[in-house]
């Protein structure tokens, strides 16, 4: 399972709490002191953020979980992408003060993309001032994360009723509505459990909750609403509830194990979203999270899989590749079939290469335990693989052809910013190139190319490039200087007509002239259509009109050589040296003389495509845009809006609450709250009745939603600090590429030395 969330929602803190509760740790670390288990890179401890996903096997009661802590920052979305591909379930965290945020929706869409159906929502930081359990629950509906969130717990801010009247923040306990018991935590974080009575009369004489406590009248209605809402997805439970007497406490006697069985069925079908709450920093709610992860989330046997037997063929997916100075290349794998043993030989179906397994490890963040085998469903590390990259499928060498099917690959997002890398001397050139090649293998969202003799590194954002620079120096001891950062522009197809003979390439092969023909239909992509992320926003089709897979996935076929040629031509325009985007390319036919190697098709296709692009002339230039959500005080609003417009930005919305989605599209309205139990706001006394982010000192803050070119926003944190007196905060999400005006096009061509 993966822990995913917006940045600073508490994923690493919850991971540390889980490790402490499961007895893996005797004392917990904190993000602030840089002592957490899963944030072990120097850059992670220095900055207090998670940069790479870390996997730890956790034993809890009768279950074993493969826990993956992921980054929250959008610059490291590739780590969430790869983790989402191999998990069967996820715990999504929300900061209860802020509610659903931009990257919450980003990671939610990543889970959707890879079909991770079973999820649990954890409303974290309920101990903070302004935290609101009910408003955070409502934000799941308003932001359209799920139509049926189902609260399994109610928070107890304090066991002293006076604190509710004084709006004191905090969390001291939780009511488990399923198992019908109260959890209470003392000052040392030690939990005690107290069963609740099954009849109405006993409620007036509870030892754990006083008769005047505001939560007391809410307990029975909350339990009743939970069972009634759940019965909408289970006829068996519905019939059981209908057979009960009509007394108010009748639902209290429904067996908890029976309720959990129906909850699990509905969760696995994604009909409901279980919602828990607590404070990971204070270890409050961690026990319930792990209990319900084991009871509700899918196991490897609950998702589609090959029938397993003693001799099932091995099939693995490499979801991450890392470099370690002591151990060498480490390939993180998920076993989808069979049992992998050390010293065995596997076949990489993507690279068409045999690989020998040297050692097998279970990795506990930075600590490793060597094992003899990895069983079906497990996550582990292989040492000794030379060719395997992220997203590759590995299978048994002696298995049937049917077992060599390629598992769904992991698609890296398109980079949006670049910086030049200048080796300090000529002798440093080769080590720098080798370091860059190794780094790109560990992080597929890093792209390296050479334009006019200059090495360019492309990444997902300014912070991403900073981390890349640090890793090159620290892990590979590369000696280089970093040039000025610039965004990664794209070029579209120009208007010129092709040469009639542009589909023919003549060359020498074996001392004689040969003629290779590759006919391609190339045109601009319709504005209404989205490009394929595998092809960097282009659409590439084969002779039958089917999408071409990535070039590396078709090793040895004529189409694979043609695909490599297309990829090479698209990476560098002959007109501007920029990568090409928003092209529609279809292979019509090809011919190659007998006796000529099929590999010649790569060079032929690349030359034919480049000639076609050159004949068309320079096309429209596109630059990456970002959506910004800026939160400022009322007195800074005018200055911030003026600065945005002066830097080419477009203000989409001014509000005290979000009406714009993370991708900039207008929200179509949230899900209705019919059939969803949202408890009264009194449960979170310091949160008030408002939405997250709108209470207390934040009432005078305004949200600005804007669209702006990334090139003008590279130093925005410094500008916003000056404009707002240090009180402004902002977050960005990538908004894709947009065509620029003729004046801006000339500016960009001058910037890259092409005008």
KOLLO-64636 format. One record per residue (C-alpha): residue in one letter; x, y, z. Coordinates in steps of 0.2 Angstrom, whole numbers, plus 2048, in hexadecimal, padded with zeros to 3 digits. Layout:
<nodes>
aXYZ
...
</nodes>
This chain:
<nodes>
x800800800
x8068127FD
x804822807
x8008307FC
x7FB8427FE
x7FE8547FB
x80F85B802
x81085D815
x800853818
x80A847824
x80E837819
x820835820
x81A839832
x80C82C830
x81981F829
x824822839
x815820844
x81081083C
x82280983E
x82280E850
x811806853
x8167F684A
x8267F5855
x8327F7846
x838807850
x83A809862
x83B81C861
x834826852
x83D833848
x835844842
x83684D831
x83B85D83A
x84B855841
x84F84B832
x84E83B83B
x840831832
x84381F82C
x83D82281A
x844833816
x85682D817
x85E837808
x86884680E
x85E852803
x84E84B80B
x85484E81D
x85B85F819
x84B865811
x83E85C81B
x83585480C
x834843804
x83D8427F3
x83C8307EF
x8308227F4
x836816801
x82F804804
x82E7FB814
x8267EA818
x81B7ED828
x8157DF833
x8047E383C
x7FB7D6845
x7F87C8838
x7FB7D3829
x80B7D8820
x80A7E8816
x8177EF809
x81680180F
x81C80E802
x81E820808
x81D82C7F9
x82283E7F6
x81484C7F6
x81D8597EB
x8178597D9
x82985A7D3
x82B8487D9
x81B8417D2
x8248337C9
x82782B7DA
x81482B7DD
x8118257CB
x81D8167CD
x8168127DF
x8048137D9
x8078067CB
x80C7F87D7
x8017FB7E7
x7F07F37EA
x7EA8007F6
x7EE8117FC
x7EC81C80B
x7E982E806
x7EC83B813
x7E484C814
x7EA85B820
x7DA85E829
x7DD87082A
x7DF872817
x7D3864811
x7D585E7FF
x7E48677F6
x7EB8687E5
x7F78597E6
x7EA84F7EF
x7E084F7DF
x7F084C7D5
x7F583C7DF
x7E28377DE
x7E28377CB
x7F382D7CB
x7EA8207D6
x7DB8207CA
x7E781E7BB
x7EF80E7C1
x7DF8077C7
x7E28077DA
x7D08057E0
x7D28027F2
x7D68127FC
x7D481880E
x7D482B812
x7DD831822
x7D9842828
x7E9847830
x7EE85583C
x7DE856845
x7E885D854
x7EC86D84B
x7E287D84E
x7D587F840
x7D486C83C
x7C3867837
x7BE854835
x7AD85882E
x7B3866822
x7C185A81C
x7B484D819
x7A985980F
x7B885E804
x7B984C7FE
x7A884F7F6
x7AB8617F0
x7BB85C7E7
x7B384D7E0
x7BF8407E7
x7B28337EB
x79F8347EC
x79E8297FB
x7AA82D809
x7A6823818
x7AC82982A
x7B181A834
x7B6824843
x7B183484C
x7BF83F854
x7BE844866
x7C8854868
x7C885387A
x7C0849888
x7BC859891
x7AC86188B
x7B2872890
x7BF872882
x7B2871875
x7AA88187C
x7BB88987C
x7BE88486A
x7CE87B86F
x7D8872862
x7DE860864
x7DA84E863
x7DA842872
x7CF83386B
x7C582B85D
x7B582285D
x7B6812852
x7A481184B
x7A7800843
x7AE7F7852
x7A480285E
x7B180786A
x7BB817870
x7CD81986E
x7D682587A
x7E882B87A
x7F1832889
x7FF83F889
x80C832885
x80282C876
x7FD81B87E
x7EC815878
x7DE80D882
x7CE80587B
x7BD806883
x7AE7FD87C
x79E80787A
x78E800881
x7817F8875
x7727FF87E
x76C81187F
x76A812892
x77C80E896
x78281D88C
x77D82989B
x7898208A6
x79981F89B
x7AA8208A4
x7B4825895
x7A883388E
x79F83F89A
x78C841898
x78E853893
x79A84F885
x794856874
x79984686B
x78E83B875
x77E83F86C
x78683C85B
x78D82B85E
x77D82085B
x77782B84B
x789829844
x789816846
x77781583F
x77C820830
x78C81682D
x78280582C
x77480C821
x780814815
x78A804814
x77A7FA811
x777803801
x7867F87FA
x7817E7802
x7707DF801
x7757D380E
x7797E181B
x7697EA815
x75E7DA819
x7677D982A
x7637EB82F
x7517E9829
x74F7DA834
x7547E4844
x7477EC850
x7437FE84D
x74C80485D
x75981285C
x767806863
x7637F7858
x7717FA84C
x77E7FA85B
x77C7E785C
x7817E484A
x7917D984B
x7A17E3847
x7A97D583D
x79A7D4832
x79B7E782F
x7AD7E682B
x7AA7D881E
x79D7E3815
x7A97F2816
x7B77E880E
x7AC7E3800
x7A67F57FC
x7B87FC7FE
x7C07EF7F2
x7B27F47E5
x7B68067E8
x7A48097ED
x7A98127FD
x7B881C803
x7BC818816
x7C182781F
x7CB82782F
x7D3835839
x7E0839846
x7F1841848
x801838842
x80C84384C
x80483E85C
x80282B856
x7EF82E858
x7E582384B
x7F4819845
x7EE80984D
x7DD80B844
x7E580F833
x7EF7FF834
x7E07F583A
x7D57FB82C
x7E37FA81F
x7E47E7823
x7D17E5824
x7CB7EF815
x7D97F2808
x7DB7E57FA
x7E97D87FB
x7F27D17EC
x7E57C37EB
x7D67D07EA
x7DC7D87DA
x7DD7D07C9
x7EC7C37C8
x7F27B47C0
x7ED7A37C8
x7FB79F7D4
x80278D7D7
x8137867DC
x81A7887CB
x8127987C5
x81D7A17B9
x8267B17C1
x8207C27BB
x8267D27C3
x8257E57C0
x8347F07C3
x82C7FF7CB
x83C8097D0
x84E8087CD
x85B80F7D9
x86E8117DA
x87780D7EA
x88A8107EC
x88C7FF7F6
x87F7F47EE
x87F7FB7DC
x86F7FB7D2
x8607F67DC
x8507F27D3
x83F7F37DD
x8337E67D7
x8217E07DA
x81E7CD7D8
x80E7CB7CE
x8107B87CB
x81A7AA7D1
x8297AA7DD
x83A7B27DA
x8497AA7E1
x85B7B17E2
x8687AC7D5
x85A7A97C8
x8597B07B7
x84B7BB7B0
x8477C279F
x8437D479D
x8357D5790
x8377E778D
x84A7E778A
x84B7D6783
x8597D178F
x85D7C479B
x8607CA7AD
x8697C07BB
x8627C37CC
x8717C57D8
x8687C87E9
x8577CB7EF
x8537D87FD
x8457DE807
x8497F080A
x8447F981A
x84780B813
x85A80C813
x85D7FC81C
x85C7EB813
x8597D9817
x85F7CC80B
x8527BE807
x8527AE7FD
x8417B17F4
x8347BE7F0
x8227B67F0
x8137BB7E6
x80D7CC7EB
x81C7D27F4
x8277E17F0
x83A7DF7F1
x84A7E47E9
x8557DB7DD
x8687DE7DC
x8727DA7CC
x8667E07BE
x8707E97B0
x8637EE7A4
x8527F07AD
x84A8017AE
x83A8077B7
x82A8007AF
x8337F07A8
x82B7DF7A9
x8367D07AF
x8307BE7AC
x8367AC7AE
x8427A77A0
x83B79679E
x82879B79F
x81B79A791
x8197A8784
x8097AD78D
x8127B179D
x81D7BE794
x80F7CA792
x8157DC797
x80D7E37A6
x8077F57A5
x8168017A5
x8188117AF
x8178217A5
x82382F7AB
x81B8407AA
x82284D79D
x8308587A4
x82D86B7A4
x83D8737A9
x84F8717A4
x8618777A9
x8718757A0
x87F86A7A7
x8918707A4
x89F8647A9
x8AD86D7B1
x8BA8667A6
x8BB85B797
x8C084C7A2
x8B084F7AC
x8A584D79C
x8A483A79C
x8A18387AF
x8938457AE
x88B83C79F
x88C82B7A8
x8858337B8
x87683B7AE
x87382A7A6
x8728227B7
x86882F7BF
x85B82E7B0
x85A81B7B3
x85581E7C6
x84982D7C2
x84082B7B1
x83983C7B3
x84A8437B0
x84E84579D
x85F848796
x86384E785
x87185877B
x86C867771
x87A86F767
x887867772
x87F86D782
x87986078F
x868864795
x85F85C7A4
x84C85D7A4
x84285B7B4
x83185D7BC
x83486E7C4
x8428797CC
x84386F7DC
x84485F7D2
x8538667C9
x85B86C7D9
x85A85A7E0
x8618537CF
x87085E7D1
x8738597E3
x8728477DF
x87E8487D0
x88B8507DC
x8878457EB
x8848347E4
x88E8347D4
x89C8417D9
x89984A7C8
x8A285A7C6
x8988677BC
x8908787BC
x87E87B7B9
x8788887AC
x8698937AD
x85888A7AF
x84C88B7A1
x83B88379E
x83A875791
x83187C782
x829872774
x827875761
x818870757
x81786B744
x81987A738
x80D87E72A
x81987971B
x81586B70F
x81F85B70E
x82B857700
x8238496F5
x83283E6F7
x83484170A
x83082F70E
x83F828706
x85182770D
x860821703
x87081C70C
x87F81070A
x87D7FF712
x88B7F2710
x8937FC702
x8837FE6F7
x87680B6F6
x8658066FE
x85480F6FE
x84980D70E
x83781470D
x82D81971D
x81D822719
x81682C728
x807837729
x80C846734
x800854738
x7FD85F747
x7F2857755
x7E185E757
x7DF86A765
x7D186076D
x7DB85076E
x7E884C77B
x7F9845777
x80083577D
x80C83878D
x817829787
x81A834777
x81C845780
x80B84B77B
x80B844769
x800837762
x80A829758
x80081B750
x80580B746
x7FE805735
x7EE7FF73D
x7EB810746
x7EF808757
x7FA813763
x80D80E762
x813809773
x82381077A
x83280C76F
x83B80177C
x82C7F577E
x82D7EE76C
x83F7E876B
x8457E075B
x8367E3750
x8367EF740
x8297FA749
x8357FC758
x84280374D
x83680F745
x830814756
x84281875C
x84482274C
x83482C74F
x83982F761
x84A83575C
x843841750
x83684875C
x84384B76A
x84C859760
x844864752
x850869744
x84887A744
x84A87F756
x85287075F
x84386F76B
x83985F76D
x82A85D762
x81985B769
x80685B764
x80A851754
x7FF84374D
x80A836745
x80482673C
x80F819734
x807815723
x81380971C
x82680571B
x8317FB710
x8437F5712
x84E7EC705
x8517D9708
x8617D6711
x8627E771A
x8617E772D
x8517ED734
x85A7F8740
x85D804731
x84B809733
x84F813742
x85B81F739
x85081F72A
x840824734
x84A83173D
x85183972E
x840839725
x837840733
x84484E736
x843853723
x830853725
x83185F734
x83E86A72B
x83386B71C
x824871726
x82E87F72E
x82E88573F
x81E882748
x815889757
x81F88A767
x817883777
x81D887788
x81887F799
x80A8877A3
x8068857B6
x7F68877C0
x7FA8917CF
x7EF8927DF
x7F68A17E9
x7EF8A47FB
x7F28B6801
x7EB8C380D
x7DE8CF807
x7EA8DE807
x7F78D57FB
x7EA8CF7EF
x7EB8DD7E3
x7FE8DD7E2
x7FE8CA7DF
x7F18CB7D1
x7FB8DA7C8
x80B8D07C9
x8038C17C1
x7FC8CA7B2
x80D8D37B0
x8158C27AE
x8098BB7A1
x7FE8B37AE
x7EB8B27AC
x7E08B37BC
x7D38A57BB
x7CA8A87CC
x7CA8B37DC
x7C28AB7EA
x7C28A67FC
x7C08947F7
x7C588A7E8
x7BA8897D9
x7C88837CD
x7CF8727CC
x7E186E7CD
x7E386C7BB
x7DB87D7B8
x7CA8777B2
x7BA87E7BA
x7B38727C7
x7A286B7C2
x79C86A7D4
x79F85E7E1
x79784E7E5
x78684F7EE
x78784B801
x777840800
x77B82F807
x78B836810
x78C838823
x795849827
x79684B839
x79285C841
x7A0869842
x7A0869855
x7AB859854
x7BA86584F
x7B787485B
x7C687E854
x7C187B842
x7B1885843
x7A3882836
x7AE888827
x7B787E81A
x7CA87981D
x7D588881B
x7C789581E
x7C7896831
x7D08A083E
x7DE8AC838
x7DB8A6826
x7CA8AE824
x7D28BD81C
x7DC8B380F
x7D78B37FD
x7DB8A57F0
x7E18AA7DF
x7E089D7D1
x7EA8A17C2
x7F289A7B2
x8048A07AE
x81389B7A4
x8208917AE
x82E89B7A7
x8288AB7B0
x8258A17C1
x83689A7C4
x8398A77D2
x8288A97D7
x82B8A47E9
x8368B37EC
x82A8BF7E2
x81B8B97ED
x8258BB7FD
x8298CD7F9
x8178D17F2
x80E8C9802
x81A8CE80F
x81E8BC812
x80C8B7815
x8088AF804
x80989D7FF
x8068957EE
x8068847E6
x80787F7D4
x8028717C9
x80786E7B7
x7FB8747AA
x80386C79A
x80987678B
x801884782
x80588D772
x80D89E774
x80A8AE76A
x8158B475C
x81E8C1767
x8218B4775
x8278A7767
x8348B3762
x83A8B6774
x83B8A3776
x8458A1766
x8518AF76B
x8538A677C
x858896775
x86389E767
x85889A758
x8538AC753
</nodes>
